[in-house]
Amino acid sequence: MADRDYYILDARSCVGNCALWWGPNNSGYVCNLDEAGLYTLEDALSHRPTDVPVHRDVARGCVVSHVRWDHLRMAGVTFSSNATEPPPVLVPGKNTQEERHP
């Protein structure tokens, strides 16, 4: 049995700076490489010309960690364009913010 060493990159578009990968068993697209499917090279080459096989070591070498803006909002962080006030501090374990200088 051939090794499943390849992710399939949909080279037609991206989401922000995030690549789009085929999900497991041709189940749609994902941005998170941890949710992407691994395919044999033969399977990966059988897709559209815009679907690019990328070896898992190459893809994993390009992974970066980032914090999602929408998740910060869900955690209670508020954003203001008013630069005259000190920024709020998110307190671990709470979904509220307290002033930087109590």
N, C-alpha and C positions, 0 to 999 in steps of 0.2 A: 504494500500500500504506500502511495506517495505521501510525503510529509506535507502537512498544512503549514507552510512557512510564509504565506503571502497574504497581506491585506490588499483589498481592492480600493483604490482611490478613484473617486468620481472627479475627474479633472475638469468637468464643465463649470463648476462653481465652488464657492466656499461660503461659510457663515462667519462674517467678520474676518478674522485671520485663521479660522479653524477649517481644516480639511474635512471633506465629507467622505466617509468610508462606508462600504457595503456592510450591512449587519450580518449576523450568522445566517446561513442557509438562504441567502439572497432575500433577507427579510426587510429590506429598506435601508435607509441611510442613517448614520450616526456621526456625531462629531467626536465623541469620547472613544479613544482607541481601545479602552478596556471593554467597550460594548460592541466593538467591531468583530466581524467574523474572520477566521483564518481559512485560507483556501490553498489548494494545491496550485502549482504554477499552471498546470493544464486547465484547471477550472477558471483561474483568474484570466487567462488569455482567451477564454471562450466568450467573454462579455463584449460590450461595445468597444470600439476603438478609443473612446474617451475614458474608458475604465483602465486604470494603470495598475499593474501588479507592483506592489512595493514590499520588499522583503521585510519581515518583522523586525530584524535588527536595525535596519535603516529607519523605519517608522518610529521605533522605540527611541532611537537616538535623537529624534526631533521633538519629542514630547517636552512640553514646558508646563509648569504649574502656574495657575492663575486663580484669582478670586472673582467670582461672578458678582456683578453689580446688583442684579436682581436678588441674589441671596443675601447680600448686605442689607438691602431694604427689608427683606423678610425678617432679618435678625434685629431690626429696629434702628438701623443707622439711617439718619436723615441727612440730606444733602442741601446745602444752601450756597448761593452765589454771593452771599453777604460776607465779604472778607474782613469786615471790621470787628467781628466777634470771634473769640477763640473757637476752634473746632470742638465739637462734642466728643466724648470718649465713650466707647461701647464697653460696658462692664461685663466681664466674662460671667456666664450663667444667668444673665438677665437680658430681657428684651427691652431695656430702657437705656437711655443715655443720661449721663451726668456731666456736669460742667467740668472742664479740665482743672479749674481752680475752685475748689469748693469753698 
